[in-house]
Amino acid sequence: MSIFEVETWKVKPGREHEHEKAMRTWMKWVKEHKDLFPEWLSLRYFIKYIAGEETERHMMIWEYESLAAFEAYKARRKDYEGPYAEYKKVDPYYMDLFDHLSMSVEVWKDQDRDIWIE
């Protein structure tokens, strides 16, 4: 049963262009180094633009095979050592582009996937 790590955030005002460029750079780097992320089954990126009060809210969803896979990845990457030191250099989270007070992180598990429509 998959679990999903869901992060949401707002971009700091006036930093939208830098944020967009940083996200593209980060995603490109991750694709080029997929071997560092074997637990990631998928990675999806969204921007809310219709409905509600928080348009322009960004959301990233990581899919993992299990909670154990999620925890293994987080433990391995925890101190950003070795190849993860380079990862940290391209991670937009550390570039002062996010409004960190707007951030949320949740972990969801799938439910009744056998009845999903995909």
Sequence and secondary structure as in RCSB ss.txt:
>XXXX:A:sequence
MSIFEVETWKVKPGREHEHEKAMRTWMKWVKEHKDLFPEWLSLRYFIKYIAGEETERHMMIWEYESLAAFEAYKA
RRKDYEGPYAEYKKVDPYYMDLFDHLSMSVEVWKDQDRDIWIE
>XXXX:A:secstr
  EEEEEEEEE TT HHHHHHHHHHHHHHHHHTGGG TTEEEEEEEE  SSSS TT EEEEEEES HHHHHHHHH
HHTT  TTHHHHHHH GGGTT EEEEEEEEEEEE   GGG   
